[in-house]
Amino acid sequence: MALKALQDAFGLKRVFAVSLQALSGAGYPGIPSVDIIDNVIPNVGGEEDKVEWEPRKMLGKLGAGGIELAEVKFSAHTNRVAVIDGHLVCVSVELGSEVSPEEAIRALRAYQAPAAARALYSAPDPAIVVREENDRPQPRLDRLTGRGMTTVVGRVRPDPLLHLKFVVLSHNTIRGAAGGSLYNAELLVNEGLL
């Protein structure tokens, strides 16, 4: 969601992302405790390809022949960490033009879901919360923001290689899986498609 807000406001060219993915993302029975306690697993099978391709679809456009992928280059590392819920992603971006962290924060805070989805029961308000503290977002403290449907962004700052870097947190089971499915179903009903 943070990438969509920045894409809409400034354009988006390149993204470098390192994900720290929660245990619940592995499903049941998940990862044996002996493998994850006091550990980080630096490979979430199949996720790197998915993280490099899927956002291009979500940031793309619907054309006559189907979805036209966004012309954004992605590079990703995916890691499984000993957190129960909440995926944290450290992101660096090259935008269409150089902007200050303050301009990016204003765009993130102003972002709204498309009009058809704003009034749905599951729609978070606001869609994105930007934290000012230097040590936020944190999964344990911030994953339930907006009943788990709000995206939480923090540490927005200049990046010496690209334009900006920041940290994003989303609740992977509420926003990403179950809640996201309910949100999509609400939209389909609202639009008379289901």
C-alpha atoms as a printed R data frame, in Angstrom:
    type eleno elety resid chain resno       x       y       z
1   ATOM     1    CA   MET     A     1   0.000   0.000   0.000
2   ATOM     2    CA   ALA     A     2   2.879   2.375   0.778
3   ATOM     3    CA   LEU     A     3   4.313   1.778  -2.689
4   ATOM     4    CA   LYS     A     4   0.936   2.575  -4.288
5   ATOM     5    CA   ALA     A     5   0.753   5.869  -2.390
6   ATOM     6    CA   LEU     A     6   4.244   6.830  -3.531
7   ATOM     7    CA   GLN     A     7   3.625   5.641  -7.095
8   ATOM     8    CA   ASP     A     8   0.464   7.747  -7.354
9   ATOM     9    CA   ALA     A     9   2.162  10.841  -5.950
10  ATOM    10    CA   PHE     A    10   5.632  10.717  -7.507
11  ATOM    11    CA   GLY     A    11   6.005   7.734  -9.832
12  ATOM    12    CA   LEU     A    12   7.986   4.636  -8.910
13  ATOM    13    CA   LYS     A    13  11.029   3.238 -10.749
14  ATOM    14    CA   ARG     A    14  12.975   0.825  -8.541
15  ATOM    15    CA   VAL     A    15  12.386  -0.952  -5.228
16  ATOM    16    CA   PHE     A    16  14.839  -2.822  -3.022
17  ATOM    17    CA   ALA     A    17  13.109  -4.682  -0.184
18  ATOM    18    CA   VAL     A    18  14.148  -6.923   2.695
19  ATOM    19    CA   SER     A    19  11.209  -8.673   4.361
20  ATOM    20    CA   LEU     A    20  11.148 -10.016   7.898
21  ATOM    21    CA   GLN     A    21   8.192 -12.367   7.713
22  ATOM    22    CA   ALA     A    22   6.232 -13.648  10.709
23  ATOM    23    CA   LEU     A    23   5.882 -17.304  11.640
24  ATOM    24    CA   SER     A    24   2.149 -17.326  10.894
25  ATOM    25    CA   GLY     A    25   3.015 -16.712   7.235
26  ATOM    26    CA   ALA     A    26   4.377 -20.269   7.077
27  ATOM    27    CA   GLY     A    27   0.918 -21.693   7.782
28  ATOM    28    CA   TYR     A    28   0.164 -24.666  10.017
29  ATOM    29    CA   PRO     A    29   2.122 -26.532  11.316
30  ATOM    30    CA   GLY     A    30   4.723 -23.974  10.264
31  ATOM    31    CA   ILE     A    31   8.361 -24.020  11.276
32  ATOM    32    CA   PRO     A    32   9.507 -26.297  14.123
33  ATOM    33    CA   SER     A    33  10.398 -24.225  17.193
34  ATOM    34    CA   VAL     A    34  13.895 -25.695  17.358
35  ATOM    35    CA   ASP     A    35  14.549 -24.196  13.897
36  ATOM    36    CA   ILE     A    36  13.309 -20.655  14.628
37  ATOM    37    CA   ILE     A    37  14.048 -19.916  18.308
38  ATOM    38    CA   ASP     A    38  17.135 -17.691  18.458
39  ATOM    39    CA   ASN     A    39  17.268 -17.732  14.675
40  ATOM    40    CA   VAL     A    40  16.433 -16.000  11.406
41  ATOM    41    CA   ILE     A    41  15.933 -18.165   8.335
42  ATOM    42    CA   PRO     A    42  17.282 -16.218   5.338
43  ATOM    43    CA   ASN     A    43  15.069 -17.838   2.744
44  ATOM    44    CA   VAL     A    44  11.299 -18.100   2.591
45  ATOM    45    CA   GLY     A    45  10.782 -20.635  -0.188
46  ATOM    46    CA   GLY     A    46   9.343 -19.066  -3.338
47  ATOM    47    CA   GLU     A    47   8.757 -15.687  -1.689
48  ATOM    48    CA   GLU     A    48  11.542 -13.720  -3.349
49  ATOM    49    CA   ASP     A    49  10.177 -14.365  -6.847
50  ATOM    50    CA   LYS     A    50   6.669 -13.600  -5.586
51  ATOM    51    CA   VAL     A    51   7.739 -10.341  -3.896
52  ATOM    52    CA   GLU     A    52   9.535  -9.247  -7.070
53  ATOM    53    CA   TRP     A    53   6.583 -10.044  -9.385
54  ATOM    54    CA   GLU     A    54   3.321  -9.644  -7.442
55  ATOM    55    CA   PRO     A    55   3.658  -5.914  -6.655
56  ATOM    56    CA   ARG     A    56   4.128  -5.212 -10.366
57  ATOM    57    CA   LYS     A    57   0.687  -6.768 -10.891
58  ATOM    58    CA   MET     A    58  -0.897  -4.850  -8.003
59  ATOM    59    CA   LEU     A    59   0.680  -1.562  -9.127
60  ATOM    60    CA   GLY     A    60  -0.190  -2.208 -12.777
61  ATOM    61    CA   LYS     A    61  -3.250  -1.258 -14.779
62  ATOM    62    CA   LEU     A    62  -6.192  -3.188 -16.137
63  ATOM    63    CA   GLY     A    63  -6.071  -3.048 -19.934
64  ATOM    64    CA   ALA     A    64  -8.114  -4.599 -22.727
65  ATOM    65    CA   GLY     A    65  -5.918  -7.714 -22.714
66  ATOM    66    CA   GLY     A    66  -5.771  -8.087 -18.943
67  ATOM    67    CA   ILE     A    67  -3.398  -6.726 -16.325
68  ATOM    68    CA   GLU     A    68  -0.509  -4.650 -17.619
69  ATOM    69    CA   LEU     A    69   2.360  -5.022 -15.148
70  ATOM    70    CA   ALA     A    70   3.836  -1.823 -13.718
71  ATOM    71    CA   GLU     A    71   7.229  -0.927 -15.168
72  ATOM    72    CA   VAL     A    72   8.924  -1.062 -11.764
73  ATOM    73    CA   LYS     A    73  12.081  -3.043 -11.049
74  ATOM    74    CA   PHE     A    74  12.134  -5.014  -7.787
75  ATOM    75    CA   SER     A    75  14.898  -6.747  -5.872
76  ATOM    76    CA   ALA     A    76  13.929  -8.618  -2.709
77  ATOM    77    CA   HIS     A    77  15.361 -10.676   0.127
78  ATOM    78    CA   THR     A    78  12.881 -12.646   2.244
79  ATOM    79    CA   ASN     A    79  13.536 -13.872   5.780
80  ATOM    80    CA   ARG     A    80  11.467 -15.810   8.326
81  ATOM    81    CA   VAL     A    81  11.792 -14.350  11.832
82  ATOM    82    CA   ALA     A    82  10.585 -15.351  15.296
83  ATOM    83    CA   VAL     A    83   7.570 -13.018  15.328
84  ATOM    84    CA   ILE     A    84   4.076 -14.507  15.535
85  ATOM    85    CA   ASP     A    85   2.169 -12.051  13.301
86  ATOM    86    CA   GLY     A    86   3.139  -9.047  11.202
87  ATOM    87    CA   HIS     A    87   5.456  -8.826   8.223
88  ATOM    88    CA   LEU     A    88   8.005  -6.017   8.425
89  ATOM    89    CA   VAL     A    89   9.692  -4.810   5.245
90  ATOM    90    CA   CYS     A    90  12.701  -2.507   4.984
91  ATOM    91    CA   VAL     A    91  12.308  -0.682   1.665
92  ATOM    92    CA   SER     A    92  14.467   1.608  -0.479
93  ATOM    93    CA   VAL     A    93  12.843   3.271  -3.494
94  ATOM    94    CA   GLU     A    94  13.758   5.295  -6.524
95  ATOM    95    CA   LEU     A    95  10.826   7.527  -7.387
96  ATOM    96    CA   GLY     A    96   9.957   9.378 -10.591
97  ATOM    97    CA   SER     A    97  11.600  12.439  -9.079
98  ATOM    98    CA   GLU     A    98  13.567  13.149  -5.942
99  ATOM    99    CA   VAL     A    99  11.372  14.198  -3.024
100 ATOM   100    CA   SER     A   100  12.035  15.005   0.602
101 ATOM   101    CA   PRO     A   101  11.020  12.646   3.394
102 ATOM   102    CA   GLU     A   102   8.452  15.253   4.479
103 ATOM   103    CA   GLU     A   103   6.832  15.252   1.013
104 ATOM   104    CA   ALA     A   104   6.729  11.456   1.026
105 ATOM   105    CA   ILE     A   105   5.181  11.411   4.513
106 ATOM   106    CA   ARG     A   106   2.472  13.837   3.383
107 ATOM   107    CA   ALA     A   107   1.681  11.604   0.379
108 ATOM   108    CA   LEU     A   108   1.584   8.469   2.540
109 ATOM   109    CA   ARG     A   109  -0.749  10.092   5.077
110 ATOM   110    CA   ALA     A   110  -3.018  11.487   2.344
111 ATOM   111    CA   TYR     A   111  -3.400   8.156   0.522
112 ATOM   112    CA   GLN     A   112  -6.910   6.734   0.364
113 ATOM   113    CA   ALA     A   113  -8.251   3.539  -1.094
114 ATOM   114    CA   PRO     A   114 -10.235   3.907  -4.321
115 ATOM   115    CA   ALA     A   115 -13.657   5.513  -3.744
116 ATOM   116    CA   ALA     A   116 -15.536   2.210  -4.213
117 ATOM   117    CA   ALA     A   117 -13.605   0.636  -1.317
118 ATOM   118    CA   ARG     A   118 -13.405   3.485   1.219
119 ATOM   119    CA   ALA     A   119 -16.743   2.941   2.996
120 ATOM   120    CA   LEU     A   120 -16.543  -0.839   3.288
121 ATOM   121    CA   TYR     A   121 -16.704  -2.298   6.794
122 ATOM   122    CA   SER     A   122 -13.176  -3.714   6.564
123 ATOM   123    CA   ALA     A   123 -11.664  -0.553   5.040
124 ATOM   124    CA   PRO     A   124  -9.055   0.955   7.332
125 ATOM   125    CA   ASP     A   125  -9.304   4.655   8.098
126 ATOM   126    CA   PRO     A   126  -6.671   5.861   7.668
127 ATOM   127    CA   ALA     A   127  -5.261   3.415   5.143
128 ATOM   128    CA   ILE     A   128  -1.682   4.274   6.132
129 ATOM   129    CA   VAL     A   129  -0.359   5.502   9.480
130 ATOM   130    CA   VAL     A   130   3.102   7.076   9.542
131 ATOM   131    CA   ARG     A   131   4.928   6.766  12.864
132 ATOM   132    CA   GLU     A   132   7.453   9.469  13.779
133 ATOM   133    CA   GLU     A   133   9.375   7.495  16.429
134 ATOM   134    CA   ASN     A   134  12.784   6.246  15.343
135 ATOM   135    CA   ASP     A   135  12.046   2.700  16.577
136 ATOM   136    CA   ARG     A   136   8.643   2.124  14.951
137 ATOM   137    CA   PRO     A   137   6.812   0.317  13.493
138 ATOM   138    CA   GLN     A   138   7.211  -2.813  15.574
139 ATOM   139    CA   PRO     A   139   5.074  -5.930  15.034
140 ATOM   140    CA   ARG     A   140   4.142  -6.373  18.704
141 ATOM   141    CA   LEU     A   141   3.147  -2.723  19.143
142 ATOM   142    CA   ASP     A   142   1.704  -1.764  15.754
143 ATOM   143    CA   ARG     A   143   0.309  -4.817  13.933
144 ATOM   144    CA   LEU     A   144  -3.261  -4.261  15.228
145 ATOM   145    CA   THR     A   145  -3.445  -0.628  14.099
146 ATOM   146    CA   GLY     A   146  -6.802  -0.112  12.384
147 ATOM   147    CA   ARG     A   147  -8.022  -3.552  13.558
148 ATOM   148    CA   GLY     A   148  -5.004  -5.013  11.733
149 ATOM   149    CA   MET     A   149  -6.030  -3.550   8.359
150 ATOM   150    CA   THR     A   150  -3.924  -0.365   8.420
151 ATOM   151    CA   THR     A   151  -0.435  -0.274   6.927
152 ATOM   152    CA   VAL     A   152   2.071   1.290   9.331
153 ATOM   153    CA   VAL     A   153   5.118   3.120   7.955
154 ATOM   154    CA   GLY     A   154   8.070   4.544   9.857
155 ATOM   155    CA   ARG     A   155  11.670   5.705   9.601
156 ATOM   156    CA   VAL     A   156  11.099   7.617   6.333
157 ATOM   157    CA   ARG     A   157  14.473   9.088   5.436
158 ATOM   158    CA   PRO     A   158  16.812   9.789   2.510
159 ATOM   159    CA   ASP     A   159  18.539   6.809   0.915
160 ATOM   160    CA   PRO     A   160  22.130   7.364  -0.283
161 ATOM   161    CA   LEU     A   161  21.696   4.964  -3.239
162 ATOM   162    CA   LEU     A   162  18.083   5.546  -4.280
163 ATOM   163    CA   HIS     A   163  15.741   8.350  -3.147
164 ATOM   164    CA   LEU     A   164  14.065   7.218   0.078
165 ATOM   165    CA   LYS     A   165  14.113   4.372   2.573
166 ATOM   166    CA   PHE     A   166  11.508   3.404   5.146
167 ATOM   167    CA   VAL     A   167  10.039   0.516   7.120
168 ATOM   168    CA   VAL     A   168   6.550  -0.910   6.489
169 ATOM   169    CA   LEU     A   169   4.471  -3.195   8.701
170 ATOM   170    CA   SER     A   170   1.310  -5.058   7.753
171 ATOM   171    CA   HIS     A   171  -0.541  -7.720   9.689
172 ATOM   172    CA   ASN     A   172  -0.007 -10.686   7.394
173 ATOM   173    CA   THR     A   173  -3.029 -12.742   8.466
174 ATOM   174    CA   ILE     A   174  -5.545  -9.935   9.017
175 ATOM   175    CA   ARG     A   175  -4.646  -7.552   6.179
176 ATOM   176    CA   GLY     A   176  -2.791 -10.015   4.009
177 ATOM   177    CA   ALA     A   177  -4.892 -13.164   4.110
178 ATOM   178    CA   ALA     A   178  -8.218 -13.512   5.921
179 ATOM   179    CA   GLY     A   179  -9.040  -9.814   6.295
180 ATOM   180    CA   GLY     A   180  -7.869  -9.055   2.786
181 ATOM   181    CA   SER     A   181 -10.167 -11.766   1.419
182 ATOM   182    CA   LEU     A   182 -13.138 -10.364   3.360
183 ATOM   183    CA   TYR     A   183 -12.305  -6.840   2.153
184 ATOM   184    CA   ASN     A   184 -12.238  -8.073  -1.465
185 ATOM   185    CA   ALA     A   185 -15.540  -9.925  -0.976
186 ATOM   186    CA   GLU     A   186 -17.149  -6.782   0.498
187 ATOM   187    CA   LEU     A   187 -15.979  -4.840  -2.558
188 ATOM   188    CA   LEU     A   188 -17.400  -7.459  -4.946
189 ATOM   189    CA   VAL     A   189 -20.772  -7.311  -3.164
190 ATOM   190    CA   ASN     A   190 -20.695  -3.494  -3.108
191 ATOM   191    CA   GLU     A   191 -19.991  -3.425  -6.845
192 ATOM   192    CA   GLY     A   192 -22.763  -5.958  -7.580
193 ATOM   193    CA   LEU     A   193 -20.312  -8.560  -8.844
194 ATOM   194    CA   LEU     A   194 -21.106 -11.177  -6.194
